[in-house]
């Protein structure tokens, strides 16, 4: 039998909190619940769960602040729960170190699928040295040194190319829209015409040997954006 996986819910909406706890207990998770932001960092670091469900807006510390405080000492996954449809919030969450986000109102089955996906991803992504190194098979990204290696060989790239690759890799198996990527890289809204992100994707594919037709490592999801495939780097 698989060991029970630990999960912490940080959510101030009591009704949602109870619903999530009851549902996830039935899915055989070991669940701890926190109702406010101020006590959340201590609980998360003490429990060291496999995954945290972290509300963005909380009394006391907000979700982004909590993530910043714990990320260097917490090796598990962080899934943000948000009622915000603002892409700036989503980009900020990913840049702060959250692994994924789910929009409210939360659908339990969708949430469970995201949780299981993130926990599976842990088998593919090695997070080393305070979350500053991402390793996917032959590909290694060092966020501090801003360096990329493929099969042990350094891959030269511009700052913006590295930023794009890091953003995609930090959200592996998730589609990131051109709007999200444009805001993260350039700080402006995507106008539907700008090809900056697309051109950088082409450059990254060339440098990383993603020559397949269609590409296998950084794939285009028609009408939605781009997706980094973690299993393709073995």
N, C-alpha and C positions, 0 to 999 in steps of 0.2 A: 504494500500500500504506500502511495506517495505521502511524504510528510505534509502536514497541514501548513499552508502558506499564510503568513501573517500580513494583515492589512490594517491600516489606520485610516479612519474617516475623519476629516476635519471639516465640519459643516455646522453652521449655526441654525439652520432651518430644522426645527425639531421633527416636523412631519417627514421631511426628506431623509433626515438622519436615521429615524426609526425604520423607514421603508428600506433604505439601503442596507442597514445592519441586518434586518431580518432576512432579506433576500440573499445577502452574501454569506450569512451563517448557513443557510440552506445549501449553498454551493461549497460548503466545507472549508471556508476561510476562517482563520482565527482573527476576529474583528475587535479592534479597539476604537472607541469613539471619543472625539474631542469637540467641544461646542464653541470654543473661542480661539482667537489667534494667539493670544499672549502665552497660553500654556502649550501650544502645539509644538514648538521646537523641542522643548524638553521631553515631551512624550515620544515624539518621533525618534529622537536620538537614543532614548532609553530602550524603546521597543525594538528599534532597527527592523521595521517590517520589510517584506518583499516589495510592497507597493503602498503608496499613500494616495488617497483621494483627497485633493486639497481644493477647497472652495476659494475662488478669487477674492470675493468681498466678504470680510469677516469682521466682527467686533474685535477691537484691539489690532494686532498685526494683521495686515492683509496677506493674501496668498503669495504675492511676488516677494514680499519682505521675508516671509517664512522660508521660501525656497532659497533666497540668497543666504540666509543665516545657516541653513543646514546642509547645503549642497556639498561643501567640502568634506563633511563628516558623515554623509549618508550615501550609501552605495546602491540603495534600492531605486525603484522607479517612482516617479511622481506624475500623477494624472490630474490635471486641473479641471475643476468643475466650474463653469462660467455661464452666467446669463448674458454676458456681453457678446455682441456680434461685431465688435470693433476689432479689425485686424491688427491694430496697434497693440491691443491687449494680448492677442494671440502671439504676435511676434515677440513682444516683451517676455512672455512666458517661456517661449522656446529659448530665447537668448539667456534667460536667467538660469536655465538648467532643467526646466520641466520637460518631460518626455513626450507628452501628448495632452490634448484637451478634449473634453466632451461638453457640448452645449446643453444648457437647461432649456426646457424641462427634460430631465434625465429619463431615458428609456432603459430599464434594467437589463434587457437582453443585449442591447447595443453596448451598454457600459461593460457588461461581462465579457463581451467579445473583445473590446479594447483592452481590458485588464489582461485577459489571456494572451492577447497578441504581444503586449508589453513584456509579460513574464516569459514568453517564448523567446522574445528578442534578446533577453538576458543571456540566452545560450549562445548567441551569435556575436554579441557586442561585449568586448572586454573593457571595462572602465578601470583605468589605473591612475594612480597618483592624483588623488583629489579630483577625479572627474575630468582631468585635463588631457587624457589620452584616450582616443577611441580607436579600437582595433577591430577590423572586419576581415578575417582571413589574412590575405596578403597586403591589405591596405591599412596603414596606420596614420592617424592624424594627431599631432601634438598641438594643442590649443595655445600653450604658453610660448613655445618656440615658433609657432605658426609654420610648422613644417609638415610635409606629406611624404610618405615613403610607400612604394609599391614593390613588393617582393624584395624588400631590403634596399632598394635603390631610391635615392632622393628624386622627387618630381618637382621641378621648378614651376612656380605659378605666381601670378600677380596677387596682390593683397585681396582684391575683389573676387578673384577666382577661388582663393582659399576660403574667404568668408562664405561664398555660395556653397562650396563643397561641405564646409563645416555645418552650415545650416541644414542642408539636405541630410547629411549623415546623422546629425543630432535628432532628426525626426524620421529615422529609417522606417520604411514600410508605410509611411504616411504621404499622401499627395499634398504638396505645397503649391498653392496657386501662384501665378505670375504676379498678382497683386501683392500677396504676402512677401514674395521674394524681392519685388521691386522696392517695397517700403523698407524692408530690412537692409537692402544693399545701398539704396540711393536716397531713402527718406522722402520719397514722393509717391503719389498715387500712380498706379498703372493706368495708362490712357488707352489701352487696347491696341496701340500701334508700336510703342517702344519695343525694340528687339534686343535691348541690352542683355537681359537675362538669357534669352534664347542663344545669343551669340556666345555668351560665356559657357553655357551648357555644351555647345559644340566644341569649344576650346578644351573644356575639361574632358570630354569623351576622347578627344584625340590624345591628350596627355596621359590619360589613364588606360589607354588601349581598349576602349569600349567601341570596337569597330563593327560590331554585329549589325545586321539589318533585319529587324529593328534592334537598337541597342539593348543590352541586357542588364547593365549596371546602374545607369541613370536613365530611366525610361520616361517617355512622354505619355501622359494620360490625356487623351484627346478631350479638349474642352475644359480641362480641369487644371493641369499644371504638370509638375515633375515629381518623380518618386525615386528615391534611392533604395536599391535592392541589396540588403545586407548579405544574403546567401550567395550572391554572384561573384564575390571577391575571393572565394576559396581557391 
